[in-house]
Amino acid sequence: MKNYITILLAIAMSIAVCSAQDKIGNVLEVDKTVHNFGDIMLDSGPVSCTFTFKNISEKPVVVYNVVSSCGCTDVKWTKEPLRPGQSGTVSVTYSNDEGPYPFDKTITMYVSDIKKPVLLKVRGVSLAKAQPLEELYPATFGPLAMKSADLKCGNLEQGEQKSDAVMVANLSDKPADVTFGDVSEWLDIKVSPNPIPARGTAEMTYTVTASRDKWGKNTYQATPVVNGKGYGSNINVTAFTRENFSSMSEEEKDKGPMPKFATSTFQAGKIRKGETVHAEFTMTNEGKRTFAVYKVDADAKCWSHSDIPACKPGQKIKFRVHVDTSKMPEGEMLTIVTLTTNCPLRPVINLFVAGWIE
């Protein structure tokens, strides 16, 4: 049994990520931004993968530098200028000698004509000894198993797509054909290889496309269907969407709206458990264009907020955030309120509601 599981881990290790192609700044198209090695054995030695990128612009592109977040990861890349339509690669080797732990390494690319660095990820779990699939993948949908049904897709800007991938397993003794029902709009999700071999693993790739109907933090869902049978629960994918200011010049950004808050923290003092805190915030727009809030998010279980009107240059506005403390534990309270805005210099603003629940 142990040898059989070891073989399965080796198969999982050899599966390449099949992420949807991502376009970055209308300059590059990359085949993936994340490579998941899955579960690998500590004694199997270094593991390697390759990211491929294509110049989709109308002039030559140069990758100036590629930097790893850790000395345990070695990188090599195409250093010659790429003419329009040409492709290059970044090759990554992880030493796999840091111990039996999960690893998540960031590779940073600096590319001409792309203002922000391009971030690539290599991740996986290094194991000291083989473990049964049931232990490695505890979240189940019938025979389909995952490490967690709650997934994160990170941050994306309007006009972009963001992809990520995780390993999934088939706990049954026959192939598992996986489809998805009730898939949220703007989410794409798929498994490869599909069907998943009996007692085998596969890569599940999920992609969120930014929409101007979706701002700030949003959860996208999909219901797995295995061999034609649904199991009633969802996979949840969380992503945060903000405005895209990449086409604006620095001068244009400086002429945008500029909110200035009288204070970023509302001090509620002592609160009796079950009471609702009515936190008031005051801001003035010191910029040259109207300030607007696209979305308000908060990390409290029960909360609401008043309307936040558009704020013209020089205008002062007030708004309230109402936090219900009935489901909060006694002791210190700190609720983070996140505003997604049209301000190029402050596209995301965090405010705080603090107090002590008795």
C-alpha positions in Angstrom: 0.0 0.0 0.0 2.8 2.4 0.9 4.6 1.8 -2.4 1.3 2.3 -4.3 0.7 5.7 -2.6 4.4 6.7 -3.4 3.7 5.9 -7.1 0.6 8.1 -6.9 2.6 11.0 -5.4 5.1 10.7 -8.2 2.2 10.9 -10.8 0.9 14.0 -9.0 4.3 15.5 -9.1 4.6 15.1 -12.9 1.2 16.8 -13.7 1.8 20.2 -15.2 -0.4 23.2 -14.3 -2.9 24.0 -17.0 -3.9 27.4 -16.0 -5.8 29.7 -18.4 -3.5 32.0 -20.2 -3.2 35.4 -18.5 -2.6 38.7 -20.3 -0.5 41.2 -18.4 -0.6 44.8 -19.4 -1.3 44.0 -23.1 2.4 43.2 -23.3 2.8 39.6 -22.3 0.6 36.5 -22.4 1.8 33.8 -19.9 0.7 30.2 -20.0 0.3 30.2 -16.2 1.3 32.3 -13.2 1.2 29.4 -10.7 2.8 26.0 -10.9 1.7 23.5 -8.2 4.0 20.6 -7.7 1.4 18.9 -5.5 2.6 16.4 -2.9 6.2 15.4 -3.4 8.6 13.3 -1.4 11.4 15.0 0.5 13.9 12.4 -0.6 12.9 12.8 -4.3 15.4 15.7 -4.7 14.9 19.0 -6.6 11.9 19.6 -8.8 11.6 21.9 -11.8 9.0 23.6 -14.0 8.9 26.2 -16.8 6.7 29.3 -17.4 6.2 30.4 -21.0 5.4 33.9 -22.0 4.7 35.5 -25.4 5.2 39.1 -26.5 1.7 40.3 -27.6 2.7 44.0 -28.0 3.8 45.8 -31.1 7.4 46.4 -30.1 10.3 44.4 -28.6 10.1 43.3 -25.0 12.9 42.6 -22.6 12.9 40.7 -19.3 15.4 42.8 -17.3 15.6 40.5 -14.3 14.0 37.6 -12.5 14.4 37.3 -8.7 13.4 34.5 -6.4 12.1 35.1 -2.9 14.3 32.3 -1.5 17.8 31.0 -2.1 16.2 27.5 -2.3 14.8 28.4 -5.7 17.0 28.8 -8.8 15.8 30.7 -11.9 16.9 31.0 -15.5 15.2 33.1 -18.1 15.3 34.2 -21.7 17.4 37.3 -21.7 17.3 38.2 -25.4 14.8 40.8 -26.6 11.6 39.3 -27.9 10.1 40.6 -31.0 6.3 40.8 -31.4 4.9 37.3 -31.4 8.0 35.7 -30.0 8.0 33.6 -26.8 10.4 33.2 -23.9 10.7 31.1 -20.8 11.4 31.3 -17.1 12.8 28.0 -15.7 12.5 27.4 -12.0 14.1 24.7 -9.8 13.1 24.2 -6.2 15.8 22.5 -4.1 13.2 20.6 -2.0 15.6 20.4 1.0 13.8 22.7 3.5 12.1 19.9 5.4 8.6 18.2 5.2 6.5 21.4 4.9 4.3 23.2 2.5 6.2 25.6 0.3 5.0 28.7 -1.6 7.8 30.6 -3.4 7.4 33.9 -5.4 9.3 34.6 -8.6 9.4 38.3 -9.5 9.9 39.3 -13.2 10.8 42.8 -14.2 9.7 43.4 -17.8 10.0 46.4 -20.1 6.8 48.4 -20.6 5.1 46.7 -17.6 5.1 49.1 -14.7 4.4 46.6 -12.0 6.6 43.4 -11.5 5.0 40.2 -12.8 4.6 37.7 -10.0 4.9 33.9 -10.6 4.4 31.2 -7.9 5.7 27.7 -7.4 4.1 25.8 -4.5 3.5 22.3 -3.2 3.9 20.1 -0.1 7.0 18.2 0.7 6.3 15.0 2.6 8.7 13.0 4.8 6.7 9.8 4.2 3.8 8.7 2.1 0.3 9.4 3.4 -3.0 8.0 2.3 -5.0 10.2 -0.1 -7.8 10.4 2.6 -5.4 12.2 5.0 -3.9 14.5 2.3 -7.3 15.6 0.9 -9.9 15.8 3.8 -12.6 17.9 2.1 -14.8 15.6 0.1 -17.6 15.7 -2.5 -18.3 12.0 -2.8 -15.1 10.5 -4.3 -13.7 13.9 -5.3 -11.4 15.2 -2.5 -9.6 18.5 -1.9 -7.4 19.9 0.8 -9.9 22.7 1.3 -13.2 23.7 -0.4 -12.4 27.4 0.3 -10.0 28.8 -2.3 -8.4 32.2 -2.8 -7.7 33.8 -6.2 -6.0 36.9 -4.8 -6.3 40.5 -6.1 -7.1 41.5 -9.7 -7.8 44.7 -11.5 -10.6 45.6 -13.9 -9.8 44.2 -17.4 -7.8 41.3 -16.0 -8.2 37.6 -15.3 -6.6 35.8 -12.4 -5.9 32.1 -12.3 -4.8 29.7 -9.7 -4.7 25.9 -9.3 -4.9 23.2 -6.6 -4.5 19.5 -6.6 -7.5 17.3 -6.2 -7.9 13.5 -5.7 -10.2 10.7 -6.7 -10.7 8.5 -3.6 -12.7 5.8 -5.4 -11.5 2.7 -7.2 -12.8 3.8 -10.6 -12.2 6.8 -12.8 -14.1 10.0 -11.7 -15.5 12.3 -14.4 -15.8 15.7 -12.9 -18.0 18.5 -14.1 -19.4 21.6 -12.4 -22.9 22.9 -12.0 -24.3 26.3 -10.8 -21.0 28.0 -11.7 -21.0 31.7 -10.7 -20.7 34.2 -13.5 -17.1 35.3 -14.1 -15.7 32.0 -12.8 -14.2 29.3 -14.9 -13.2 26.0 -13.3 -11.9 22.7 -14.8 -10.0 19.6 -13.9 -7.1 18.0 -15.9 -6.7 15.1 -16.5 -10.5 14.4 -16.6 -11.6 11.7 -15.8 -9.3 11.5 -12.8 -7.7 8.0 -12.6 -8.8 5.7 -9.9 -7.1 6.5 -6.6 -5.2 9.2 -8.5 -4.8 13.0 -8.5 -5.4 15.9 -11.0 -5.0 19.6 -11.3 -8.1 21.8 -10.7 -7.6 25.3 -12.3 -9.9 28.2 -11.5 -10.0 31.6 -13.2 -11.9 34.7 -12.1 -12.5 37.5 -14.7 -12.9 41.0 -13.4 -16.3 42.6 -13.9 -17.5 46.2 -13.3 -20.5 44.6 -11.6 -18.2 43.0 -9.0 -16.0 45.2 -6.8 -14.0 44.5 -3.7 -14.3 41.1 -2.1 -16.5 38.6 -3.7 -17.1 34.8 -3.4 -17.7 32.8 -6.5 -19.1 29.3 -6.3 -19.3 26.0 -8.2 -20.9 22.7 -7.4 -18.9 19.6 -8.2 -20.7 16.8 -10.1 -18.9 13.4 -10.1 -19.9 10.8 -12.6 -23.2 12.6 -13.1 -24.0 12.9 -9.4 -24.0 16.1 -7.4 -23.2 16.2 -3.6 -25.0 19.4 -2.6 -22.1 21.5 -1.4 -20.0 24.1 -3.1 -16.4 25.1 -3.8 -15.9 28.7 -2.9 -13.4 31.0 -4.6 -12.7 34.4 -3.1 -11.2 37.3 -5.1 -10.8 41.0 -4.6 -11.4 43.3 -7.6 -10.2 46.9 -7.7 -10.0 49.7 -10.4 -7.3 49.6 -13.1 -5.3 52.8 -13.4 -2.5 51.4 -15.5 -3.3 53.5 -18.6 -3.1 56.8 -16.6 0.0 58.9 -16.5 1.5 60.0 -13.2 0.2 63.5 -13.9 -3.4 62.2 -14.5 -3.2 60.3 -11.2 -2.1 63.4 -9.3 -5.1 65.2 -10.7 -7.5 62.5 -9.5 -9.7 62.5 -6.4 -7.9 62.5 -3.0 -9.9 61.6 0.1 -8.6 62.7 3.5 -10.3 61.3 6.6 -10.5 63.1 9.9 -9.6 59.8 11.5 -9.2 56.3 10.1 -10.3 54.7 13.4 -13.6 55.1 15.2 -13.1 54.5 18.9 -16.4 53.1 20.4 -15.1 52.6 23.9 -16.8 50.1 26.1 -19.8 48.3 24.5 -22.4 46.0 26.0 -22.5 42.7 24.1 -25.5 42.8 21.7 -25.4 46.5 21.1 -24.9 48.0 17.7 -22.0 50.4 17.2 -22.7 53.3 14.9 -19.3 54.4 13.7 -19.2 57.7 11.9 -16.4 58.7 9.5 -15.8 62.2 8.0 -13.8 62.8 4.9 -12.9 65.7 2.6 -12.0 65.4 -1.1 -8.8 67.4 -1.5 -8.3 66.2 -5.1 -9.4 67.7 -8.4 -12.0 65.2 -9.4 -15.1 63.7 -7.8 -14.4 60.9 -5.3 -16.6 57.7 -5.4 -16.8 54.5 -3.5 -17.5 51.4 -5.6 -17.9 48.9 -2.7 -17.8 48.7 1.1 -16.6 45.4 2.7 -16.1 44.6 6.4 -14.9 41.6 8.3 -17.7 41.5 10.9 -20.5 38.9 10.7 -23.3 41.4 11.0 -22.9 44.9 9.8 -24.3 47.5 7.4 -23.5 51.0 6.2 -25.2 54.2 5.2 -25.1 55.5 1.6 -21.7 57.1 0.7 -22.5 59.9 -1.8 -20.1 61.0 -4.5 -17.8 63.7 -3.1 -16.9 66.7 -5.3 -13.6 68.5 -5.0 -13.4 70.5 -1.8 -16.6 68.9 -0.5 -16.9 67.2 3.0 -19.1 64.1 3.5 -20.0 61.8 6.5 -21.2 58.2 6.5 -21.8 55.5 9.1 -20.9 51.9 9.5 -23.2 49.9 11.8 -21.6 46.9 13.6 -23.8 44.4 15.4 -21.8 42.9 18.4 -24.3 40.2 19.3 -22.2 37.5 17.6 -18.8 38.8 18.7 -16.8 37.5 21.6 -16.3 39.6 24.7 -13.1 41.5 24.9 -11.3 43.7 22.4 -13.1 44.4 19.1 -11.5 45.5 15.9 -13.5 45.6 12.7 -11.8 46.4 9.4 -13.9 48.3 6.9 -12.5 48.3 3.4 -13.5 50.8 0.7 -12.9 50.1 -3.0 -12.6 53.5 -4.6 -11.9 55.5 -7.8 -8.8 57.2 -6.3 -5.7 56.2 -8.3 -3.4 56.9 -5.3 -5.8 55.2 -2.8 -7.8 52.6 -4.7 -8.3 50.6 -1.5 -8.8 52.3 1.9 -9.0 50.5 5.2 -10.9 52.1 8.1 -11.3 50.6 11.6 -14.0 50.3 14.3 -12.4 49.6 17.7 -13.8 49.1 21.1 -14.2 46.7 24.1 -17.2 44.4 24.4 -18.3 43.7 28.0 
